[in-house]
């Protein structure tokens, strides 16, 4: 007997679910993320690390693969999910640029600034005049990514 899924009083058979999922139709959100994933080079400008370990970087909407109308077309751009997902994607894809900011941290304050806090969420600001996105995060994220990478290398070599 075929599995049945009931959603909003509409019954879909397992066969129809598979057919619908494999039709390659993406939601608007999926379309947005495909635009961003197509770009492998981001034009990033990184500001010096703040006293509390905050890092702010900016990039043009063009380098993310977006145009003016996209901000209205995709409301998810204004969500915390978008800021966190895209912010971390950019940091991970460009980790070499962010390592420099970690290394430039004053050695006497490293423990307090980097280890004293844990990155939780990205902040994001969209400037429509300059057509830029600004992201803010805590420098401990960079240290966390490097630690992850090191752990992966050590596990592979065992």
Secondary structure, DSSP 8 states (H G I E B T S, - for coil): ---EEEETTEEEEHHHHHHHHTT----HHHHHHHHHHH-----EEE----TTSEEEEEEEHHHHT--TTHHHH-GGGGSHHHHHHHHHHHHHHTHHHHHHHHHTS-TTTHIIIIISS-----EEEEETTTTEEEEEEETHHHHHHHHHHHHHHHHHH-
